[in-house]
């Protein structure tokens, strides 16, 4: 199982104040140039220089926070999203920063903090799909399953093509062991976006639970081709290999999951599986 969190940057026209737009635009454009060249160090320096010069420019915090989050620097990203949210004046802008803040707190398993930020986010903007999606994922983690389903269905009413909502509905039904319904939602997500790695990895888990080992293996291999950095997918493939009694392959995948940071993001399950099966 793997939740699908959303993290986005709002359009510059929404976030930029008229007083600082020209100068802030320079830093934004320059940082994007570095990002396109995969020169992330200079992109970060550029954004930091912009923030030092214009410490009240909300979208620079948002952009730097998103870059920090992409590299797993969650504590630093949280600081930027929090600073941006505190400085934002418009409800939609503040809601956006809070959605990113809550989504990042979720990634470090601070579910209480994430829930508080995300509830505030949707109070400010009830149509913020990303906030609703992150809130549903957090509700799943704190045993508010009915609330999670409610928020996800709210998203689909707003936008019936929003793939993460279907993935998270499937994930939520997995949590109550309803794998047949879960598979239907993952099927829908894949029909909308055949390149969505999380939909394949989640569907793989449900197929494993319904004893479709061949289908589970096909799905997890497809997922890993699309996203080789997903530690959760390696755990799922290890579980399939354990069922197939291929313990050497299972242990290789468990080691890979640990290497990719499974324990920090999801807990001790992989380490426990390794202790049990990899002597």
PLY file of the C-alpha trace (Angstrom):
ply
format ascii 1.0
element vertex 279
property float x
property float y
property float z
element edge 278
property int vertex1
property int vertex2
end_header
0.00 0.00 0.00
1.21 3.48 -0.77
-0.61 6.78 -0.33
-0.42 9.44 -2.97
0.33 12.87 -1.51
0.23 16.01 -3.60
2.64 18.93 -3.51
2.41 21.77 -6.01
3.55 25.32 -6.69
0.83 27.86 -7.45
1.00 29.99 -10.56
3.19 33.02 -10.14
0.29 35.34 -10.95
-1.52 34.15 -7.83
1.34 34.52 -5.39
3.32 37.55 -6.52
2.62 40.92 -4.94
2.74 43.90 -7.29
5.31 45.70 -5.14
7.91 42.98 -5.54
6.85 41.21 -8.72
9.67 42.35 -11.01
12.52 41.53 -8.66
10.91 38.30 -7.41
10.25 37.23 -10.99
13.99 37.47 -11.67
14.83 35.06 -8.85
12.04 32.70 -9.85
13.12 32.64 -13.50
16.79 32.25 -12.62
16.05 29.36 -10.27
13.97 27.67 -12.96
16.86 27.99 -15.40
19.12 26.15 -12.95
16.47 23.50 -12.31
16.13 22.85 -16.03
19.89 22.26 -16.13
19.62 20.03 -13.03
21.88 22.45 -11.20
19.91 22.25 -7.98
22.61 23.74 -5.78
22.55 27.04 -7.64
18.76 26.94 -7.85
18.67 26.73 -4.07
21.22 29.53 -3.69
19.20 31.72 -6.03
15.98 31.20 -4.10
17.78 31.79 -0.80
19.24 35.05 -2.13
15.78 36.13 -3.19
14.34 35.35 0.23
17.17 37.20 1.97
16.52 40.26 -0.20
12.69 40.03 -0.03
11.79 38.07 3.12
8.06 38.69 2.69
7.78 37.17 -0.80
5.53 34.16 -0.25
6.05 32.26 -3.50
9.83 32.12 -3.05
9.34 30.20 0.20
6.88 27.93 -1.58
9.27 27.25 -4.45
12.26 26.61 -2.19
10.16 24.43 0.10
9.03 22.32 -2.84
12.62 21.86 -3.98
13.74 20.93 -0.47
10.87 18.44 -0.17
11.80 16.83 -3.49
15.25 16.01 -2.07
13.88 14.63 1.18
14.90 17.63 3.29
11.56 17.59 5.04
12.38 19.63 8.15
13.77 22.46 6.05
10.81 22.29 3.67
8.40 22.48 6.60
10.10 25.66 7.79
9.68 27.27 4.37
6.03 26.26 3.95
5.29 27.48 7.47
7.00 30.83 6.80
5.11 31.23 3.55
1.77 30.40 5.17
2.38 32.89 7.98
3.19 35.65 5.49
0.37 34.89 3.01
-2.52 37.36 3.06
-5.00 35.79 0.64
-7.00 32.76 1.80
-6.33 30.69 -1.33
-2.60 31.32 -1.11
-2.47 30.51 2.60
-4.55 27.38 1.95
-2.07 26.27 -0.71
0.95 26.70 1.59
-0.84 24.86 4.38
-1.64 21.99 2.00
2.06 21.65 1.21
2.95 22.02 4.90
0.52 19.31 5.94
1.60 17.02 3.12
5.24 17.30 4.17
4.46 16.71 7.85
2.64 13.57 6.77
5.85 12.34 5.15
7.69 12.52 8.47
4.73 10.78 10.15
3.65 13.85 12.11
0.01 12.98 11.45
-1.37 15.17 14.24
0.42 18.24 12.90
-0.53 17.37 9.33
-4.21 16.98 10.24
-4.31 20.37 11.99
-2.70 22.19 9.04
-4.89 20.48 6.46
-8.16 21.11 8.31
-7.21 24.79 8.45
-6.33 24.69 4.75
-9.77 23.46 3.66
-11.48 25.90 5.99
-9.77 28.67 4.05
-10.54 27.08 0.67
-13.00 24.18 0.56
-12.22 23.59 -3.14
-8.48 23.03 -2.58
-8.19 19.55 -4.07
-4.59 19.04 -2.99
-5.44 19.88 0.61
-8.45 17.54 0.53
-6.31 14.75 -0.90
-3.56 15.16 1.70
-6.19 15.42 4.44
-7.81 12.16 3.33
-4.42 10.42 3.36
-3.80 11.70 6.88
-7.27 10.65 8.07
-6.44 7.13 6.92
-3.37 7.13 9.18
-5.26 8.31 12.27
-8.14 5.83 11.91
-10.66 8.30 10.52
-11.53 6.03 7.60
-15.04 7.36 7.02
-13.69 10.92 6.92
-11.02 9.88 4.43
-13.65 8.42 2.09
-15.79 11.54 2.52
-12.97 13.91 1.53
-11.93 11.75 -1.43
-15.47 11.60 -2.79
-15.63 15.38 -2.34
-12.60 15.66 -4.62
-14.19 13.48 -7.29
-17.31 15.66 -7.22
-15.07 18.66 -7.90
-12.90 16.92 -10.51
-13.76 13.40 -11.68
-10.39 13.10 -13.47
-8.22 13.68 -10.39
-6.12 10.49 -10.31
-4.70 10.74 -6.74
-8.24 10.62 -5.31
-8.87 7.24 -6.91
-5.49 5.95 -5.72
-6.21 7.05 -2.17
-9.73 5.61 -2.27
-8.18 2.30 -3.24
-5.62 2.65 -0.48
-8.36 3.40 2.04
-10.35 0.32 1.04
-7.16 -1.72 1.39
-7.02 -0.56 4.99
-10.36 -2.21 5.72
-9.36 -5.36 3.78
-11.80 -4.67 0.92
-9.31 -5.51 -1.81
-11.85 -6.15 -4.56
-13.18 -2.58 -4.30
-9.62 -1.30 -3.93
-8.66 -2.90 -7.25
-11.60 -1.19 -8.98
-10.35 2.24 -7.87
-6.78 1.46 -8.95
-8.15 0.29 -12.31
-9.86 3.67 -12.67
-6.66 5.55 -11.80
-4.66 3.56 -14.36
-7.32 4.10 -17.04
-6.96 7.85 -16.48
-3.15 7.80 -16.26
-1.34 4.61 -17.39
1.99 6.08 -16.22
0.93 6.41 -12.56
3.42 4.26 -10.64
1.57 4.31 -7.30
-1.60 2.93 -8.86
0.28 -0.13 -10.10
2.11 -0.72 -6.81
-1.09 -0.41 -4.79
-3.02 -2.65 -7.16
-0.18 -5.14 -6.89
-0.66 -5.31 -3.13
-4.40 -5.95 -3.46
-3.79 -8.62 -6.10
-1.32 -10.26 -3.71
-3.98 -10.24 -1.00
-6.49 -11.86 -3.37
-3.93 -14.57 -4.32
-3.34 -13.30 -7.86
0.44 -13.63 -7.57
1.12 -13.41 -11.30
-0.92 -10.23 -11.65
0.69 -8.80 -8.52
4.18 -9.40 -9.91
3.32 -7.88 -13.28
1.94 -4.76 -11.61
4.85 -4.27 -9.22
7.42 -4.65 -11.97
5.53 -2.08 -14.04
5.49 0.26 -11.05
9.23 -0.07 -10.51
9.93 0.60 -14.18
7.99 3.84 -13.80
9.50 4.79 -10.41
12.57 2.87 -9.32
12.97 5.00 -6.17
9.75 3.83 -4.47
10.86 1.95 -1.36
7.32 0.72 -0.69
7.22 -1.03 -4.07
10.31 -3.07 -3.19
8.60 -4.18 0.02
5.55 -5.32 -1.94
7.71 -7.26 -4.41
9.52 -8.86 -1.47
6.15 -10.01 -0.08
5.29 -11.56 -3.44
8.67 -13.31 -3.56
8.11 -14.63 -0.04
4.80 -16.09 -1.16
6.62 -17.65 -4.14
9.31 -18.95 -1.73
12.07 -17.01 -3.54
13.73 -15.80 -0.35
17.01 -14.66 -1.92
15.14 -12.30 -4.24
12.87 -11.20 -1.39
15.86 -10.31 0.78
17.44 -8.33 -2.06
14.26 -6.28 -2.32
14.00 -5.79 1.45
17.57 -4.48 1.50
16.77 -2.14 -1.39
13.69 -0.82 0.43
15.80 -0.04 3.50
18.46 1.61 1.33
15.78 3.87 -0.18
14.58 5.04 3.24
11.57 2.83 3.91
12.09 2.83 7.70
12.24 6.63 7.97
9.06 7.12 5.97
6.90 4.11 6.85
8.21 2.36 9.94
9.92 -0.89 10.94
7.99 -3.48 8.90
10.73 -4.10 6.35
13.37 -4.52 9.06
11.09 -7.00 10.81
10.57 -8.95 7.58
14.31 -9.00 7.02
14.91 -10.36 10.52
12.33 -13.09 9.92
13.27 -14.26 6.43
16.87 -13.21 5.78
19.12 -15.25 8.05
0 1
1 2
2 3
3 4
4 5
5 6
6 7
7 8
8 9
9 10
10 11
11 12
12 13
13 14
14 15
15 16
16 17
17 18
18 19
19 20
20 21
21 22
22 23
23 24
24 25
25 26
26 27
27 28
28 29
29 30
30 31
31 32
32 33
33 34
34 35
35 36
36 37
37 38
38 39
39 40
40 41
41 42
42 43
43 44
44 45
45 46
46 47
47 48
48 49
49 50
50 51
51 52
52 53
53 54
54 55
55 56
56 57
57 58
58 59
59 60
60 61
61 62
62 63
63 64
64 65
65 66
66 67
67 68
68 69
69 70
70 71
71 72
72 73
73 74
74 75
75 76
76 77
77 78
78 79
79 80
80 81
81 82
82 83
83 84
84 85
85 86
86 87
87 88
88 89
89 90
90 91
91 92
92 93
93 94
94 95
95 96
96 97
97 98
98 99
99 100
100 101
101 102
102 103
103 104
104 105
105 106
106 107
107 108
108 109
109 110
110 111
111 112
112 113
113 114
114 115
115 116
116 117
117 118
118 119
119 120
120 121
121 122
122 123
123 124
124 125
125 126
126 127
127 128
128 129
129 130
130 131
131 132
132 133
133 134
134 135
135 136
136 137
137 138
138 139
139 140
140 141
141 142
142 143
143 144
144 145
145 146
146 147
147 148
148 149
149 150
150 151
151 152
152 153
153 154
154 155
155 156
156 157
157 158
158 159
159 160
160 161
161 162
162 163
163 164
164 165
165 166
166 167
167 168
168 169
169 170
170 171
171 172
172 173
173 174
174 175
175 176
176 177
177 178
178 179
179 180
180 181
181 182
182 183
183 184
184 185
185 186
186 187
187 188
188 189
189 190
190 191
191 192
192 193
193 194
194 195
195 196
196 197
197 198
198 199
199 200
200 201
201 202
202 203
203 204
204 205
205 206
206 207
207 208
208 209
209 210
210 211
211 212
212 213
213 214
214 215
215 216
216 217
217 218
218 219
219 220
220 221
221 222
222 223
223 224
224 225
225 226
226 227
227 228
228 229
229 230
230 231
231 232
232 233
233 234
234 235
235 236
236 237
237 238
238 239
239 240
240 241
241 242
242 243
243 244
244 245
245 246
246 247
247 248
248 249
249 250
250 251
251 252
252 253
253 254
254 255
255 256
256 257
257 258
258 259
259 260
260 261
261 262
262 263
263 264
264 265
265 266
266 267
267 268
268 269
269 270
270 271
271 272
272 273
273 274
274 275
275 276
276 277
277 278
